[in-house]
Amino acid sequence: MRDTILFDINETVLSLAPLKPKFAAYFGSADFTDTWFSMLLHSSTVAIATGVKSDFATLAKIALQTLASKRHISLSEVQQTDLLSTFASLPVHSDIKPALTWLRDNGYRTIALSNSSSKLISTQIENAGLTGYFDQVISVEETESFKPCVDVYHFAAEKVNRSVEDLRLVATHDWDTHGAMTAGMRAAYINRSGAIYHPLYKKAEIVADNMLQLVQQIVNVDNELKA
């Protein structure tokens, strides 16, 4: 039953924009926001590959400290907390609420799936005004791993009581859509950044740069399959 869609949260649903002035203030350029987030994702992938047990918040702080040391910048605990606490209050992209509403009006369950801890993702959803827009919120923390580990997507399938083949992940990260498809899911890619899709990764069958357009494509494809 193809009635359930999973949504990545950070960057896909929530904007990292409020972090940029923080990085500009502490590092001299807002561009270091992307550098820090890439370092965070890199360390979580290393954790997957080598069996390191941690959580996203810890890895985020380590990535910040590593970046600061590379830039020869001394950040106090207060400054680190000031920057990292912003992660809990990221705003929702303007196209998300209409898209989620449209999906649910068309009979779909909408599920949040994040590498963030259960506590953090719950706080993020609440602070972004998305309580009630998702039927279920899933953190990977029970798996002691992170996306794009294949086991995480199977864990999510068990949580929503659907076969992995009946699920679709929506994400703005090509490594995430690739991971989902490697696990057997379908995927839809929203191009938030304008970056090229990694040419060696599995390609999402649905691509758009606006979430409402993307979910409408999903419904059209699903309806064609039913016909």
N, C-alpha and C positions, 0 to 999 in steps of 0.2 A: 504493500500500500504506500504509494508515493505522496504522502500528505504531510511530511515533516521536513523542515528545512533548518539546518544549523547555521548560525552566524558567528564568525569570528568577531571579537569585540574591539580590541585595541587597533586603532586606525581604520578598521572596516566600518564599525558602528560609531566609535568615539574618535574625536579629533585630538591629535597631539598638539594642536596649535598653542594652547596655554603654556606648554613647556618651553616654547621657543624664546619668549622674553626672559625666562629664567636662565636658560643657557646663554643667551646674549649677555645677561648681567654678570654671570659668574665665569664664563669662558670667552667672552668677547665676540661671539658670533652665534646666531640662532642656528647655523648649520650644524653645530655640534649636537643638536637634538637627534638628528638622523644618525650621526656617528655613534652616539651613546646607545640608541635603540638597536642598531646593528650589532654592537658589541654584546648587548644583552641577549639577542637572538643567537649569536654565535656561541656564547657560553652555555645557553640552554641546549643547543644542539650537541655540543661537546659532552654535556651531562648525559644526554640520551645515549650517545655512542659509547661512553665509558662507564656508565652505571653510577655516576655521581648523584647522590640524593640531595636535593635542595628544593627551594621554592623560588617562584619568580621574583618576589620582593627582595630576597637575599641576593639573587643574581643581579637584580637591578642596581642595588647599592654597590656591589662589587664592581660592576661595570662603570658606575659613576666614579668610584675611587680610582679605578685603573685609568680612566680617561683623564682625570684630574692630575694624576701622577705623570702621565705622558706629556701633559701640557705644562708641567711644573707649576701647578696651581694648588694652593692649600685651601681645602674646604673644611670649615668647622662642622661639627655634628649638627648645629643649628641650620647651617646653610644646606647641608645634605638633606636634612628633614624638610626644609622649605621647598627644595626642588622636587624630591621624591613624593611628597605628600600631594603635589599637584596631580599626580597620576590617578588619585582617587576621585578627582572632581573634573574629569575631562568632559567637555560638552558633546552632545550628540550631533552628528552631521545632519544638515537640514533635510536631506532626502530619506532619512531613516524612518521616522514616524509614519509618513504617508505610505511608504513601502510595506512596513509591517502591518499597518491597518489594512491595506489592500489585500495582502496575502491572507490574513485571518478572515476577511470578508469573503474570500474565495475558498474557505474551508481548510486552510493549511495551519498546522501547528508551527510555531516559531520558537526556536531553541537557541539560547546563548551558550556558546562553547568557548572557553578561554583558558589560556595558560596561567592566568592570575589565580590566586588562592580563592577559596569560597568566600572568605570574608571580604577580600578586596573587590571581587567581581560584584558581589551583592551591594557593596557600597557604591561602586561605579554606576550600577544600574539605577539605584535609588537617586543618586546625586544628578544623574543625567535626565531624570524624569521619565525613565523607561519602565518603571514598575507597572505591570499590567500589559505591557506590549509583548512580553515573552511568556510562553506557557511554561517554560522550564529553564533554569539556569544551571549549567554544568561547569564545574571546575575540574581541571585535570589532576588536582592534587592527590586524589585517592590512588591514582596510578603510579605516583612517585616518578612521573616522567613528564614529558611535554610534547605538544605538537611540534614537528610532524611525525613523531613515532607512530607506527602503524597501530600499535596496541591501544593508543589513546582514542583513535577513531572507532575501534571496535568496542571500547569501553563506553563511548558515547552512544553507540547503537544499542547496547544493552540497557543503558539508562532510559532511553526513550522507547524501548520495547519494539524496535524495528530491526529488520535485517539491514546490514551495512549497504547492500545493493539498492535498497529503497530510499536511501538518504542522499541529500545533496548539501554540500558545504558552500557557503558564500564567504569569500574572503578577498582582501586586497593584497594578500601576500602570495606570490606564485609558489613559494615553498610549501605553503599551507594547502593550496588547492592540489598541488602535486602529491603531497602526503595523503590527502583524503582519497584521491583517485588511485594511488598505489594500494591503499587499504580496501579498495573496491567501491568506494562512494562515487557519485557524480559530483561535479563542482561547477560553480559559477564565479567568475573573476570580475571584480569591480576595480577598474584602474583609477585609483585615487591620485597616484603620483605622476602619471604620465611616463613611467619607466617602461622599458621593453620587458616583455614576458621572457623568462629565462628559456632559451632555445632548447635546452636539454631536458626540461621538465615536461611531464604530461600536460597536455593543453586542455584547459577547461572548454567545454562545448559552448558555454554562454559567456559573453564578454560585453561589458558596457562601462561607461564612465558616470552613470547616474543610477542610483539604487532602484528607483521606481521603474525605470526602463528595464533594468536587469531582472527584477522579479516578474514583470509582465512577460518577458521572454521565457522565463521558467514555466509560468503557467501555460503559455502557448505550446511549448514543447511537450509538457506533460499531457495536455489535452490531445495533442496529435498522437501521442503514444497510446492513449485510451481509445482513440477512434478506430 
